[in-house]
Amino acid sequence: MGFWTLLEGLLLFANALAILNEDRFLARRGWTLAEMTGPQRSSLKGQVIGLIYACQFLRLPLILFNIIIIIVKLFTG
């Protein structure tokens, strides 16, 4: 596995986190940012919730990275 393949995999993972809907998926399982207060934020669950919200917050750069990957794949095959 090369570095480029690793970057593509990370981009796909970030895309998967960015499309999770808070109302339909996260709130039903108790994975909202409002429920994580105090020492719960430093737990593994709190860190994962923070990562999900960071991916959702950075959707525009994520779209740009997707466009760049698509263009590179078109030219390199």
N, CA, C and O atoms as a GROMACS GRO file, in nm:
protein
  308
    1MET      N    1   0.086  -0.118   0.000
    1MET     CA    2   0.000   0.000   0.000
    1MET      C    3   0.090   0.123   0.000
    1MET      O    4   0.179   0.137   0.084
    2GLY      N    5   0.066   0.210  -0.092
    2GLY     CA    6   0.145   0.331  -0.103
    2GLY      C    7   0.086   0.446  -0.024
    2GLY      O    8  -0.024   0.438   0.032
    3PHE      N    9   0.162   0.553  -0.022
    3PHE     CA   10   0.119   0.673   0.050
    3PHE      C   11  -0.007   0.732  -0.013
    3PHE      O   12  -0.095   0.780   0.058
    4TRP      N   13  -0.014   0.730  -0.146
    4TRP     CA   14  -0.131   0.785  -0.215
    4TRP      C   15  -0.258   0.707  -0.180
    4TRP      O   16  -0.364   0.766  -0.160
    5THR      N   17  -0.246   0.576  -0.172
    5THR     CA   18  -0.361   0.492  -0.136
    5THR      C   19  -0.405   0.520   0.007
    5THR      O   20  -0.524   0.522   0.036
    6LEU      N   21  -0.309   0.542   0.095
    6LEU     CA   22  -0.342   0.577   0.233
    6LEU      C   23  -0.416   0.710   0.240
    6LEU      O   24  -0.513   0.723   0.315
    7LEU      N   25  -0.371   0.809   0.163
    7LEU     CA   26  -0.441   0.938   0.160
    7LEU      C   27  -0.583   0.924   0.106
    7LEU      O   28  -0.675   0.988   0.157
    8GLU      N   29  -0.601   0.843   0.005
    8GLU     CA   30  -0.736   0.821  -0.050
    8GLU      C   31  -0.825   0.754   0.053
    8GLU      O   32  -0.942   0.789   0.066
    9GLY      N   33  -0.771   0.659   0.125
    9GLY     CA   34  -0.850   0.592   0.229
    9GLY      C   35  -0.890   0.687   0.340
    9GLY      O   36  -1.003   0.682   0.389
   10LEU      N   37  -0.798   0.774   0.382
   10LEU     CA   38  -0.831   0.872   0.485
   10LEU      C   39  -0.936   0.972   0.436
   10LEU      O   40  -1.022   1.014   0.513
   11LEU      N   41  -0.928   1.008   0.309
   11LEU     CA   42  -1.028   1.098   0.252
   11LEU      C   43  -1.166   1.032   0.248
   11LEU      O   44  -1.266   1.096   0.278
   12LEU      N   45  -1.170   0.906   0.212
   12LEU     CA   46  -1.298   0.834   0.213
   12LEU      C   47  -1.355   0.822   0.354
   12LEU      O   48  -1.476   0.834   0.373
   13PHE      N   49  -1.269   0.798   0.451
   13PHE     CA   50  -1.312   0.791   0.590
   13PHE      C   51  -1.366   0.926   0.637
   13PHE      O   52  -1.468   0.931   0.706
   14ALA      N   53  -1.299   1.036   0.601
   14ALA     CA   54  -1.346   1.169   0.638
   14ALA      C   55  -1.480   1.200   0.571
   14ALA      O   56  -1.566   1.264   0.631
   15ASN      N   57  -1.498   1.154   0.446
   15ASN     CA   58  -1.626   1.171   0.378
   15ASN      C   59  -1.737   1.097   0.451
   15ASN      O   60  -1.848   1.147   0.464
   16ALA      N   61  -1.707   0.977   0.497
   16ALA     CA   62  -1.807   0.898   0.569
   16ALA      C   63  -1.848   0.965   0.699
   16ALA      O   64  -1.966   0.962   0.735
   17LEU      N   65  -1.753   1.026   0.769
   17LEU     CA   66  -1.786   1.095   0.893
   17LEU      C   67  -1.863   1.225   0.867
   17LEU      O   68  -1.947   1.265   0.947
   18ALA      N   69  -1.833   1.290   0.755
   18ALA     CA   70  -1.894   1.419   0.726
   18ALA      C   71  -2.042   1.407   0.690
   18ALA      O   72  -2.118   1.502   0.708
   19ILE      N   73  -2.085   1.291   0.641
   19ILE     CA   74  -2.224   1.280   0.599
   19ILE      C   75  -2.316   1.226   0.708
   19ILE      O   76  -2.436   1.213   0.685
   20LEU      N   77  -2.262   1.195   0.825
   20LEU     CA   78  -2.348   1.147   0.933
   20LEU      C   79  -2.441   1.258   0.978
   20LEU      O   80  -2.397   1.368   1.009
   21ASN      N   81  -2.568   1.230   0.982
   21ASN     CA   82  -2.670   1.327   1.021
   21ASN      C   83  -2.689   1.323   1.173
   21ASN      O   84  -2.705   1.216   1.232
   22GLU      N   85  -2.686   1.440   1.235
   22GLU     CA   86  -2.699   1.446   1.380
   22GLU      C   87  -2.837   1.400   1.428
   22GLU      O   88  -2.848   1.324   1.524
   23ASP      N   89  -2.942   1.446   1.362
   23ASP     CA   90  -3.077   1.413   1.406
   23ASP      C   91  -3.114   1.267   1.379
   23ASP      O   92  -3.177   1.203   1.462
   24ARG      N   93  -3.076   1.216   1.264
   24ARG     CA   94  -3.119   1.082   1.225
   24ARG      C   95  -3.029   0.971   1.279
   24ARG      O   96  -3.075   0.858   1.296
   25PHE      N   97  -2.904   1.001   1.306
   25PHE     CA   98  -2.812   0.895   1.346
   25PHE      C   99  -2.747   0.920   1.482
   25PHE      O  100  -2.753   0.835   1.571
   26LEU      N  101  -2.686   1.036   1.499
   26LEU     CA  102  -2.605   1.058   1.618
   26LEU      C  103  -2.689   1.080   1.744
   26LEU      O  104  -2.654   1.026   1.849
   27ALA      N  105  -2.797   1.156   1.736
   27ALA     CA  106  -2.876   1.187   1.855
   27ALA      C  107  -2.946   1.063   1.910
   27ALA      O  108  -2.963   1.051   2.032
   28ARG      N  109  -2.986   0.973   1.825
   28ARG     CA  110  -3.053   0.852   1.872
   28ARG      C  111  -2.961   0.762   1.953
   28ARG      O  112  -3.007   0.684   2.037
   29ARG      N  113  -2.833   0.772   1.928
   29ARG     CA  114  -2.736   0.689   1.998
   29ARG      C  115  -2.665   0.763   2.111
   29ARG      O  116  -2.576   0.708   2.175
   30GLY      N  117  -2.704   0.887   2.135
   30GLY     CA  118  -2.643   0.966   2.241
   30GLY      C  119  -2.505   1.018   2.207
   30GLY      O  120  -2.422   1.036   2.296
   31TRP      N  121  -2.480   1.042   2.079
   31TRP     CA  122  -2.348   1.086   2.035
   31TRP      C  123  -2.352   1.233   1.991
   31TRP      O  124  -2.298   1.266   1.885
   32THR      N  125  -2.412   1.320   2.069
   32THR     CA  126  -2.414   1.462   2.035
   32THR      C  127  -2.308   1.535   2.116
   32THR      O  128  -2.266   1.489   2.222
   33LEU      N  129  -2.264   1.645   2.064
   33LEU     CA  130  -2.161   1.724   2.129
   33LEU      C  131  -2.214   1.789   2.256
   33LEU      O  132  -2.137   1.816   2.348
   34ALA      N  133  -2.344   1.814   2.263
   34ALA     CA  134  -2.403   1.876   2.381
   34ALA      C  135  -2.399   1.782   2.502
   34ALA      O  136  -2.394   1.828   2.616
   35GLU      N  137  -2.401   1.652   2.478
   35GLU     CA  138  -2.400   1.556   2.588
   35GLU      C  139  -2.261   1.534   2.646
   35GLU      O  140  -2.246   1.482   2.756
   36MET      N  141  -2.159   1.575   2.572
   36MET     CA  142  -2.021   1.557   2.618
   36MET      C  143  -1.977   1.683   2.694
   36MET      O  144  -1.945   1.784   2.632
   37THR      N  145  -1.976   1.677   2.825
   37THR     CA  146  -1.934   1.791   2.906
   37THR      C  147  -1.828   1.745   3.005
   37THR      O  148  -1.827   1.630   3.048
   38GLY      N  149  -1.740   1.836   3.040
   38GLY     CA  150  -1.641   1.809   3.143
   38GLY      C  151  -1.544   1.699   3.107
   38GLY      O  152  -1.489   1.698   2.997
   39PRO      N  153  -1.523   1.605   3.199
   39PRO     CA  154  -1.424   1.500   3.175
   39PRO      C  155  -1.464   1.399   3.069
   39PRO      O  156  -1.381   1.321   3.022
   40GLN      N  157  -1.591   1.399   3.029
   40GLN     CA  158  -1.636   1.306   2.925
   40GLN      C  159  -1.575   1.340   2.789
   40GLN      O  160  -1.563   1.254   2.702
   41ARG      N  161  -1.536   1.467   2.771
   41ARG     CA  162  -1.480   1.508   2.643
   41ARG      C  163  -1.345   1.444   2.616
   41ARG      O  164  -1.308   1.425   2.500
   42SER      N  165  -1.273   1.410   2.720
   42SER     CA  166  -1.140   1.351   2.698
   42SER      C  167  -1.147   1.199   2.684
   42SER      O  168  -1.044   1.136   2.661
   43SER      N  169  -1.264   1.140   2.698
   43SER     CA  170  -1.278   0.996   2.680
   43SER      C  171  -1.272   0.962   2.531
   43SER      O  172  -1.276   1.051   2.446
   44LEU      N  173  -1.262   0.834   2.501
   44LEU     CA  174  -1.255   0.791   2.362
   44LEU      C  175  -1.381   0.830   2.286
   44LEU      O  176  -1.374   0.876   2.172
   45LYS      N  177  -1.497   0.813   2.349
   45LYS     CA  178  -1.624   0.850   2.286
   45LYS      C  179  -1.628   1.000   2.258
   45LYS      O  180  -1.673   1.042   2.152
   46GLY      N  181  -1.581   1.080   2.352
   46GLY     CA  182  -1.578   1.224   2.333
   46GLY      C  183  -1.484   1.266   2.220
   46GLY      O  184  -1.513   1.359   2.145
   47GLN      N  185  -1.370   1.196   2.209
   47GLN     CA  186  -1.276   1.227   2.102
   47GLN      C  187  -1.334   1.189   1.965
   47GLN      O  188  -1.314   1.261   1.868
   48VAL      N  189  -1.404   1.077   1.957
   48VAL     CA  190  -1.466   1.036   1.831
   48VAL      C  191  -1.576   1.133   1.791
   48VAL      O  192  -1.589   1.168   1.674
   49ILE      N  193  -1.655   1.178   1.888
   49ILE     CA  194  -1.760   1.277   1.859
   49ILE      C  195  -1.698   1.407   1.812
   49ILE      O  196  -1.749   1.469   1.719
   50GLY      N  197  -1.589   1.448   1.873
   50GLY     CA  198  -1.518   1.567   1.827
   50GLY      C  199  -1.466   1.553   1.686
   50GLY      O  200  -1.471   1.648   1.608
   51LEU      N  201  -1.416   1.434   1.650
   51LEU     CA  202  -1.368   1.409   1.514
   51LEU      C  203  -1.483   1.415   1.414
   51LEU      O  204  -1.467   1.470   1.305
   52ILE      N  205  -1.598   1.360   1.451
   52ILE     CA  206  -1.715   1.363   1.362
   52ILE      C  207  -1.757   1.508   1.337
   52ILE      O  208  -1.784   1.546   1.223
   53TYR      N  209  -1.764   1.587   1.441
   53TYR     CA  210  -1.805   1.727   1.425
   53TYR      C  211  -1.701   1.809   1.352
   53TYR      O  212  -1.736   1.903   1.281
   54ALA      N  213  -1.574   1.776   1.368
   54ALA     CA  214  -1.469   1.847   1.294
   54ALA      C  215  -1.480   1.817   1.144
   54ALA      O  216  -1.463   1.907   1.062
   55CYS      N  217  -1.509   1.692   1.109
   55CYS     CA  218  -1.526   1.658   0.968
   55CYS      C  219  -1.650   1.726   0.910
   55CYS      O  220  -1.649   1.768   0.794
   56GLN      N  221  -1.755   1.738   0.989
   56GLN     CA  222  -1.875   1.805   0.941
   56GLN      C  223  -1.852   1.955   0.927
   56GLN      O  224  -1.908   2.019   0.838
   57PHE      N  225  -1.770   2.012   1.015
   57PHE     CA  226  -1.743   2.155   1.010
   57PHE      C  227  -1.656   2.191   0.890
   57PHE      O  228  -1.671   2.299   0.833
   58LEU      N  229  -1.566   2.102   0.852
   58LEU     CA  230  -1.472   2.129   0.743
   58LEU      C  231  -1.517   2.067   0.612
   58LEU      O  232  -1.437   2.006   0.540
   59ARG      N  233  -1.643   2.081   0.580
   59ARG     CA  234  -1.696   2.021   0.457
   59ARG      C  235  -1.642   2.088   0.332
   59ARG      O  236  -1.615   2.018   0.233
   60LEU      N  237  -1.625   2.219   0.331
   60LEU     CA  238  -1.576   2.288   0.212
   60LEU      C  239  -1.434   2.243   0.176
   60LEU      O  240  -1.409   2.211   0.060
   61PRO      N  241  -1.339   2.241   0.271
   61PRO     CA  242  -1.207   2.187   0.234
   61PRO      C  243  -1.214   2.040   0.192
   61PRO      O  244  -1.136   1.996   0.107
   62LEU      N  245  -1.305   1.965   0.250
   62LEU     CA  246  -1.320   1.825   0.213
   62LEU      C  247  -1.368   1.812   0.069
   62LEU      O  248  -1.324   1.723  -0.004
   63ILE      N  249  -1.458   1.900   0.028
   63ILE     CA  250  -1.504   1.901  -0.111
   63ILE      C  251  -1.389   1.935  -0.205
   63ILE      O  252  -1.376   1.874  -0.311
   64LEU      N  253  -1.306   2.031  -0.166
   64LEU     CA  254  -1.192   2.068  -0.249
   64LEU      C  255  -1.092   1.953  -0.261
   64LEU      O  256  -1.040   1.928  -0.370
   65PHE      N  257  -1.065   1.883  -0.151
   65PHE     CA  258  -0.976   1.767  -0.156
   65PHE      C  259  -1.032   1.658  -0.246
   65PHE      O  260  -0.957   1.591  -0.317
   66ASN      N  261  -1.163   1.638  -0.242
   66ASN     CA  262  -1.226   1.540  -0.330
   66ASN      C  263  -1.209   1.578  -0.477
   66ASN      O  264  -1.181   1.492  -0.560
   67ILE      N  265  -1.226   1.704  -0.508
   67ILE     CA  266  -1.209   1.751  -0.646
   67ILE      C  267  -1.065   1.730  -0.692
   67ILE      O  268  -1.041   1.687  -0.804
   68ILE      N  269  -0.970   1.761  -0.605
   68ILE     CA  270  -0.829   1.742  -0.640
   68ILE      C  271  -0.798   1.594  -0.666
   68ILE      O  272  -0.730   1.561  -0.762
   69ILE      N  273  -0.849   1.507  -0.579
   69ILE     CA  274  -0.826   1.363  -0.596
   69ILE      C  275  -0.888   1.314  -0.725
   69ILE      O  276  -0.828   1.233  -0.796
   70ILE      N  277  -1.007   1.362  -0.759
   70ILE     CA  278  -1.075   1.319  -0.882
   70ILE      C  279  -0.995   1.364  -1.004
   70ILE      O  280  -0.978   1.287  -1.098
   71ILE      N  281  -0.947   1.488  -1.003
   71ILE     CA  282  -0.869   1.539  -1.116
   71ILE      C  283  -0.738   1.462  -1.132
   71ILE      O  284  -0.700   1.427  -1.244
   72VAL      N  285  -0.670   1.435  -1.022
   72VAL     CA  286  -0.545   1.358  -1.030
   72VAL      C  287  -0.571   1.218  -1.081
   72VAL      O  288  -0.494   1.166  -1.162
   73LYS      N  289  -0.680   1.155  -1.035
   73LYS     CA  290  -0.714   1.021  -1.082
   73LYS      C  291  -0.750   1.020  -1.230
   73LYS      O  292  -0.722   0.923  -1.300
   74LEU      N  293  -0.811   1.127  -1.280
   74LEU     CA  294  -0.844   1.134  -1.421
   74LEU      C  295  -0.718   1.138  -1.507
   74LEU      O  296  -0.714   1.078  -1.614
   75PHE      N  297  -0.616   1.209  -1.461
   75PHE     CA  298  -0.496   1.223  -1.540
   75PHE      C  299  -0.398   1.107  -1.523
   75PHE      O  300  -0.325   1.073  -1.616
   76THR      N  301  -0.397   1.046  -1.405
   76THR     CA  302  -0.299   0.938  -1.381
   76THR      C  303  -0.358   0.798  -1.399
   76THR      O  304  -0.285   0.701  -1.416
   77GLY      N  305  -0.488   0.789  -1.396
   77GLY     CA  306  -0.551   0.659  -1.417
   77GLY      C  307  -0.574   0.588  -1.295
   77GLY      O  308  -0.626   0.477  -1.297
   0.00000   0.00000   0.00000
